[in-house]
Amino acid sequence: MTTPQPRPTVAEIPPYVAGKPPTVRPGMTSYKLSSNENPYPPLPGVVEAVQAGVAAMNRYPDMGSAALYDALSSTFEVPVDHLSVATGSVGLIYQLVQAFCDPGDEVVFAWRSFEAYPIAVTAAAATAVKVPVTADGRHDLDAMASAITERTKVVLVCTPNNPTGPAVTQAELDAFLDRVPSHVLVVVDEAYVEFVRMADPVDGLATYRGRANVVLTRTFSKAYGLAGFRVGYAVAPAPIAAALRAVSLPFGVSTVAQAAAIASLERRDELYERVEALVAERSRVVGGLRAVGWDVPEAQGNFVWFGLGERTLDFVTAADEAGIVVRPFAGEGCRVSIGEPEANDRLVAVAGSFTR
């Protein structure tokens, strides 16, 4: 007797590895620096907005997310029909591949980059084309352009790149887009866009307005501190946004998540004060790491990258003993989130004492 079998590609889907919680150590406060979470509590007024939404938990959420779409449209000055919301920007990545790729079609992206990319591609029975990042963790956009074939349907550009940290410039992105055929969808994944501080940063909204094949994906999980509520949004030309909405999960973004996102958009001044504090703390950490001898890549997200190779797990152990948990990528390195000042101090101390 045979049993139902999933598609063969399902067995090939790599598992998503989430950041682990910190080890509880008596007499020591432990810190989680493994998931790029915002260490600040919710913005003022957000909890109250969520509590109001909880009172209606017996009802389905607004499937059209009308109030959230209106708030996004007003905030970013884009038409409502150029928007699509989902359960985090990762949900949008899944939907984009599903909407634009047939089995066997190719999706080009840098590697290492966001680990959900190969999962989404394989789940759609498409083919992942991984283009190695440079030695300093940057996208090799020339190599990515050369990797595009007649089977390529989607290209993913993660800027800043998770987990290595560098971001592409507007000039680099424009030169790359000039080489991409117009029928290929280019996804500019801006999950960490609020943290970018560099010369010639990408202006995602201007880029999408000038290109019919560009879509931006963003999230409320990082800068806005709503990781637990799972809200992301895409900005794209109307036909692309419509395709995303067509394949979206009905009622995917909950009532409380919509309320939290709207309330957060209304408090962007306070949000940016927190972002500036995190950016300043990131600069302090990077300076401290370089002072003790580490040549870390340019950090444009809310994290830093240690290229440790085979020493990765040794570093994980040393960090854990100091009461901080980091995110390892076996055989490659560790990504460490910018957290509370005490946690960051411990990271610099661990790095300074770690034998390289």
DOMIDREN-880468 format. One record per residue (C-alpha): residue number from 1; residue in three letters; x, y, z. Coordinates in pm, whole numbers, plus 50000, padded with zeros to 5 digits. Each point is the difference from the previous one (the first is absolute). Last residue first. Example, Ala and Ser with C-alpha at 12.3 -4.5 7.8 and 13.67 -1.06 7.14 Angstrom:
<sites>
   num   residuo      xx      yy      zz
     2       SER   51367   49894   50714
     1       ALA   49863   49656   50066
</sites>
This chain:
<sites>
   num   residuo      xx      yy      zz
   356       ARG   54176   53435   51606
   355       THR   50013   49930   50373
   354       PHE   49690   50154   50156
   353       SER   50083   50244   50279
   352       GLY   49913   50315   49809
   351       ALA   49696   49841   49837
   350       VAL   49864   49894   50338
   349       ALA   50057   50349   50142
   348       VAL   49836   50164   49698
   347       LEU   49699   49769   50036
   346       ARG   49979   50064   50373
   345       ASP   49985   50374   49937
   344       ASN   49722   49941   49747
   343       ALA   49797   49809   50257
   342       GLU   50046   50280   50253
   341       PRO   49901   50259   49739
   340       GLU   49675   49813   49917
   339       GLY   49990   49842   49658
   338       ILE   50173   50032   49666
   337       SER   49951   49656   49845
   336       VAL   50285   49756   49946
   335       ARG   50047   49803   49679
   334       CYS   50251   49721   50026
   333       GLY   50231   49835   49748
   332       GLU   50046   49761   49711
   331       GLY   50052   49639   50103
   330       ALA   49666   49983   50176
   329       PHE   49795   50316   49969
   328       PRO   49973   50105   50362
   327       ARG   49750   50245   50149
   326       VAL   50112   50141   50336
   325       VAL   49899   49929   50360
   324       ILE   50143   50220   50273
   323       GLY   50072   49903   50358
   322       ALA   50381   50004   49995
   321       GLU   50010   49620   49983
   320       ASP   49769   50022   49700
   319       ALA   50238   50236   49824
   318       ALA   50294   49763   50048
   317       THR   49792   49707   49876
   316       VAL   49884   50186   49690
   315       PHE   50359   50105   49929
   314       ASP   50113   49638   50012
   313       LEU   49708   49912   49770
   312       THR   50121   50242   49736
   311       ARG   50367   49907   50004
   310       GLU   49970   49804   49674
   309       GLY   49926   50318   49807
   308       LEU   49995   50300   50231
   307       GLY   49869   50283   49784
   306       PHE   49847   50206   50279
   305       TRP   49700   50206   49893
   304       VAL   49837   50294   50179
   303       PHE   49635   50077   50059
   302       ASN   49736   50273   49979
   301       GLY   50056   50050   49627
   300       GLN   50265   50209   49824
   299       ALA   50309   49829   50143
   298       GLU   50308   50023   49778
   297       PRO   50180   49671   50035
   296       VAL   50188   49917   50322
   295       ASP   50379   50034   50007
   294       TRP   50048   49898   50363
   293       GLY   50310   50112   50186
   292       VAL   49890   50116   50344
   291       ALA   49942   50357   49880
   290       ARG   49807   49868   49701
   289       LEU   49754   49833   50233
   288       GLY   49961   50312   50211
   287       GLY   49941   50219   49697
   286       VAL   49741   49756   49868
   285       VAL   49828   49999   50338
   284       ARG   49997   50379   50031
   283       SER   49871   50038   49645
   282       ARG   49722   49751   50071
   281       GLU   49911   50193   50318
   280       ALA   49967   50317   49796
   279       VAL   49782   49816   49748
   278       LEU   49788   49865   50285
   277       ALA   49955   50350   50145
   276       GLU   49912   50136   49656
   275       VAL   49741   49725   49960
   274       ARG   49850   50087   50336
   273       GLU   49963   50367   49908
   272       TYR   49866   49886   49664
   271       LEU   49716   49813   50166
   270       GLU   49906   50296   50218
   269       ASP   49956   50211   49687
   268       ARG   49830   49709   49821
   267       ARG   49714   49985   50248
   266       GLU   49699   49983   49767
   265       LEU   50167   49722   49804
   264       SER   50028   49805   50324
   263       ALA   49628   50036   50073
   262       ILE   49918   49868   49653
   261       ALA   50236   49703   50042
   260       ALA   49863   49913   50344
   259       ALA   49640   50013   49880
   258       GLN   50074   49779   49700
   257       ALA   50178   49751   50222
   256       VAL   49711   50001   50248
   255       THR   49749   49926   49725
   254       SER   50212   49723   49854
   253       VAL   50188   50006   49672
   252       GLY   49931   49679   49809
   251       PHE   49621   50038   49974
   250       PRO   50014   49821   49663
   249       LEU   50355   49888   49914
   248       SER   50132   50206   49713
   247       VAL   50009   49863   49646
   246       ALA   49781   50270   49843
   245       ARG   50146   50274   50221
   244       LEU   50345   49932   49859
   243       ALA   49872   49999   49644
   242       ALA   49827   50333   50062
   241       ALA   50324   50151   50132
   240       ILE   50176   49892   49682
   239       PRO   49730   50146   49773
   238       ALA   49988   50328   50203
   237       PRO   50372   50077   49995
   236       ALA   50160   49895   50328
   235       VAL   50020   50081   50370
   234       ALA   49993   49692   50222
   233       TYR   49898   49983   50363
   232       GLY   50087   49799   50306
   231       VAL   49819   49921   50323
   230       ARG   50080   49706   50227
   229       PHE   49871   50085   50351
   228       GLY   50292   49871   50208
   227       ALA   50259   50191   49802
   226       LEU   49824   50331   50067
   225       GLY   50306   50205   50100
   224       TYR   49954   50278   49746
   223       ALA   50365   49989   49891
   222       LYS   49995   49622   49957
   221       SER   49665   49822   49969
   220       PHE   49795   50266   49821
   219       THR   50124   49874   49666
   218       ARG   50096   50107   49651
   217       THR   49991   49852   49652
   216       LEU   50060   50223   49699
   215       VAL   49898   49896   49648
   214       VAL   50176   50089   49675
   213       ASN   49893   49896   49648
   212       ALA   49829   50319   49879
   211       ARG   50295   50218   50099
   210       GLY   49998   50372   50080
   209       ARG   49753   50003   50287
   208       TYR   50161   49689   50148
   207       THR   50339   50174   50007
   206       ALA   49860   50317   50155
   205       LEU   49841   49794   50277
   204       GLY   50314   49799   50059
   203       ASP   50234   50295   50037
   202       VAL   50319   49798   50037
   201       PRO   50266   50173   50204
   200       ASP   50257   50222   49825
   199       ALA   50233   50045   50298
   198       MET   49910   49793   50302
   197       ARG   49766   49976   50298
   196       VAL   49749   49716   49954
   195       PHE   49803   49903   50312
   194       GLU   49650   50078   49866
   193       VAL   50056   49773   49699
   192       TYR   50036   49682   50207
   191       ALA   49733   49786   49832
   190       GLU   50072   50167   49668
   189       ASP   49980   49703   49763
   188       VAL   50027   50145   49650
   187       VAL   49818   49743   49787
   186       VAL   50086   50015   49631
   185       LEU   49745   49836   49768
   184       VAL   50141   49892   49664
   183       HIS   49795   50107   49696
   182       SER   50196   50325   49962
   181       PRO   50329   49819   49955
   180       VAL   50252   50086   50274
   179       ARG   50312   50190   49885
   178       ASP   49867   50350   50073
   177       LEU   49885   49868   50336
   176       PHE   50360   49928   50094
   175       ALA   50123   50346   49912
   174       ASP   49712   50151   50197
   173       LEU   50073   49779   50302
   172       GLU   50367   50089   50003
   171       ALA   49926   50372   49968
   170       GLN   49739   49978   50275
   169       THR   50251   49835   50230
   168       VAL   49985   49641   50119
   167       ALA   49987   49921   50371
   166       PRO   50255   49815   50214
   165       GLY   49892   49791   50302
   164       THR   50106   49635   49964
   163       PRO   49681   49828   50122
   162       ASN   49783   50143   49844
   161       ASN   50105   50236   49723
   160       PRO   49900   50362   50042
   159       THR   49868   49977   49737
   158       CYS   49879   49658   49891
   157       VAL   49974   49988   49621
   156       LEU   49780   49715   49875
   155       VAL   49974   49927   49627
   154       VAL   49689   49838   49854
   153       LYS   49901   49831   49673
   152       THR   50327   49858   49873
   151       ARG   49958   49720   49746
   150       GLU   50139   50203   49707
   149       THR   50311   50052   50210
   148       ILE   50114   50240   50272
   147       ALA   50333   49895   50155
   146       SER   50188   50284   49828
   145       ALA   49786   50253   50187
   144       MET   50079   49824   50328
   143       ALA   50372   50000   49918
   142       ASP   49993   50375   49940
   141       LEU   49791   50048   50314
   140       ASP   50252   49831   50224
   139       HIS   49803   50073   50315
   138       ARG   50227   50092   50288
   137       GLY   50130   49786   50286
   136       ASP   50360   50125   50009
   135       ALA   50135   49701   49807
   134       THR   49735   50051   49734
   133       VAL   49661   49831   50012
   132       PRO   49960   49672   49815
   131       VAL   49724   49978   49736
   130       LYS   49734   49742   50084
   129       VAL   49765   49895   49720
   128       ALA   49698   49837   50163
   127       THR   49775   49796   49773
   126       ALA   49620   50009   50029
   125       ALA   49790   49725   50156
   124       ALA   49805   50268   50191
   123       ALA   50119   49858   50334
   122       THR   50354   50002   49860
   121       VAL   49989   50373   49933
   120       ALA   49843   50090   50335
   119       ILE   50253   49790   50191
   118       PRO   50291   50129   49792
   117       TYR   49904   50358   50091
   116       ALA   49918   49937   50367
   115       GLU   50371   49998   50087
   114       PHE   50046   50369   49933
   113       SER   50338   50036   49830
   112       ARG   50309   49788   49962
   111       TRP   49965   49995   49716
   110       ALA   49869   50259   49759
   109       PHE   49677   49936   49810
   108       VAL   49875   49872   49666
   107       VAL   49665   49822   49967
   106       GLU   49970   49757   49712
   105       ASP   49694   49837   49849
   104       GLY   49987   49623   50040
   103       PRO   49644   49987   50127
   102       ASP   49821   50322   49899
   101       CYS   50101   50322   50165
   100       PHE   49822   50337   50025
    99       ALA   49720   49961   50253
    98       GLN   50159   49735   50219
    97       VAL   50334   50177   50005
    96       LEU   49835   50328   50092
    95       GLN   49776   49836   50260
    94       TYR   50290   49838   50183
    93       ILE   50190   50330   50002
    92       LEU   49688   50179   50127
    91       GLY   49974   49765   50296
    90       VAL   50364   50074   50078
    89       SER   49912   50369   50008
    88       GLY   49786   49927   50302
    87       THR   49662   49831   50000
    86       ALA   49865   50180   49696
    85       VAL   49911   50341   49861
    84       SER   49975   50110   49637
    83       LEU   50029   50351   49864
    82       HIS   49994   50169   49657
    81       ASP   49618   49996   49998
    80       VAL   50005   50232   50300
    79       PRO   50189   50261   49801
    78       VAL   50336   50110   50145
    77       GLU   50077   50300   50218
    76       PHE   50204   49807   50259
    75       THR   49802   50094   50311
    74       SER   49666   50057   49828
    73       SER   50006   49673   49808
    72       LEU   50123   49808   50302
    71       ALA   49720   50142   50217
    70       ASP   49737   49933   49734
    69       TYR   50124   49643   49954
    68       LEU   49986   49947   50376
    67       ALA   49644   50133   50019
    66       ALA   49891   49777   49712
    65       SER   50161   49677   50120
    64       GLY   49788   49831   49729
    63       MET   49943   49691   50212
    62       ASP   49881   50219   50286
    61       PRO   50071   49766   50287
    60       TYR   49753   49724   50085
    59       ARG   49790   50058   50308
    58       ASN   50027   49833   50342
    57       MET   50323   50194   50057
    56       ALA   49808   50327   50013
    55       ALA   50113   50105   50350
    54       VAL   50355   49916   49896
    53       GLY   49994   50291   49755
    52       ALA   49958   50252   50281
    51       GLN   50290   49838   50183
    50       VAL   50213   50033   49688
    49       ALA   49935   50372   49978
    48       GLU   50088   50039   50369
    47       VAL   50322   49804   49951
    46       VAL   50093   50227   49710
    45       GLY   49939   50324   50187
    44       PRO   50361   50057   50099
    43       LEU   50234   49794   49779
    42       PRO   50036   49634   50090
    41       PRO   50298   49898   50217
    40       TYR   50355   50063   49870
    39       PRO   50243   49717   49926
    38       ASN   49899   49984   49632
    37       GLU   50050   49642   49885
    36       ASN   50281   49896   49771
    35       SER   49939   49633   50091
    34       SER   50314   49874   50178
    33       LEU   50091   50269   50248
    32       LYS   49797   49857   50288
    31       TYR   50137   50120   50332
    30       SER   50065   49829   50332
    29       THR   49988   50176   50335
    28       MET   50233   49817   50236
    27       GLY   49953   49869   50354
    26       PRO   49888   49658   49884
    25       ARG   50054   49949   49624
    24       VAL   49702   49946   49771
    23       THR   50130   49931   49650
    22       PRO   49879   50256   49750
    21       PRO   49722   49923   49751
    20       LYS   50108   49848   49669
    19       GLY   49982   50189   49672
    18       ALA   49783   49823   49745
    17       VAL   50134   49743   49758
    16       TYR   49783   49964   49693
    15       PRO   50024   49647   49871
    14       PRO   50123   49937   49645
    13       ILE   49727   49887   49760
    12       GLU   50122   49694   49810
    11       ALA   49735   49763   50137
    10       VAL   49734   50240   49870
     9       THR   50159   49987   49654
     8       PRO   49883   49642   49953
     7       ARG   49636   50113   50012
     6       PRO   49823   49865   50304
     5       GLN   49910   49632   50026
     4       PRO   49666   49848   50092
     3       THR   50042   49643   50126
     2       THR   50056   49684   49801
     1       MET   49869   49656   50091
</sites>
